Amino acid sequence: MLTKLSKTNAFMILRNFIRAKLFILFFVCAFLTGFSQSTSIDFDYLQVIEAPKGPIGFIGTSANYHIKGGNSYFGIRLNNAAVGSRAGYYTFGYQIGSRLMVTEALSLHPKLMFTTGGGAESNDGSGGFLTSALLLNYAKGPFNLGLGGQYSYVSTGVIQGWSPMVSLSFMQDFSRKPYELSEAQVFTNIMNSVWNEHNRNTGFVGVGGRLFADRTYKSVHLTAAVTDLGGYMDVYGGYGVYRDIGDFRALAEINLGTGGGGRAPAGGGVLTGIQGELQWHTRGKFIGLSSGLLKWVDGPFYFGFTGVHTGIDFNYTSTQNENGFLPVDLSIENSIRTYLGESGFSNLGVAFRLFKKGVVQLRGESYWAFTDGRGAYAEGLFGLRIQPNYLFVETQVGAGAGGGINLWGAAALAFVNAGFEVPVNDYWDVTGRGIYNVYSSQAFPTYGWQLGMTFNIPFNTQF
């Protein structure tokens, strides 16, 4: 492990600290305009050119918060490669935009996106991915269809270019009436594959969630490799059917998404799959045994898996003051995480509070490098936090790989941290922590720090 802080690294630390302060200042200013109960989910497609290798097509997914329920918004964004030969190229970050109304149905839609990341041996330098776009939007009910163009510039300029852009957005008003009840679950999972293209036992960890309707459900999964295939990650959705029998629930779903990295021969990155699960439920919690297969559309990569899911069930309503429901917050932390030392670097990240009871919290977190030539590095972590007041201690375990770190072997990481979370008002908190790496399967910086902001989105729930 790397334990010494080089004097020549002092300027890098100062530079990263200034970046963190500017990042937090931006979100402070954004929240002074007021808190929004309206959100939108965007799906779009954009393309860049990697000289001399050709085009990379990205599918973008974002979740936005609309300021005072209006047409201006900011949100978090994930780009994942789906066309070309860059399976496993992911970037994560933020976007801002506004819809300027032309008629009741038509609007001009400028937006600016900044994400960080990389992967699949792309020539992306430190990983910054800046995109500006202008679309003409047509609105029909809660849906917005956009057509226009975009220009992207990635780090060193080896990857850049413009292309037509298409987007589909779905609006959701969380202060709406009448009363609507939804059932959902969030989970963590541990999986193992013995039948796969690379003929080796491979372990994975991940997070996900499901939203249930009458006999059907929608799901989302994010998985990373923790043994070999360091740098592999996938993000995919599912649609399935389920049936309850007493305390048991049987589920079956089909999957579609993207994945790659860790030298997996996955082509452009688009994957399909199928899986099933048998769950046992008790007191708002569940444990499930799952099995399935993922296969890449234009590459030979595939793997079958068995896994264990653990998580929580809850019913929720977006309306306020319903009998039998308690107000809680969907807690989302946005932050900059910097590792110190000669091999240190900075990451942009997001964390979700999956469960809270008393002083105990379970968290899911992801971080993406954007400095010091580590643009392809990404982390997925599970966190267990003890927070009796403004101060907390926490452990984090998971995987981190890419950017020359943990590329060929196991990618496991474990941290012990201590920090603070101070509320500014009912909707956001300022956070900070010191980081200590207690275990890594490969050489990794020992110390670090993290600064960020936690946004609290209120809704009603019934566990």
Order of alpha helices (4+ residues) and beta strands (2+ residues): alpha-beta-beta-beta-beta-beta-beta-beta-beta-beta-beta-beta-beta-beta-beta-beta-beta-beta-beta-beta-beta-beta-beta-beta-beta-beta
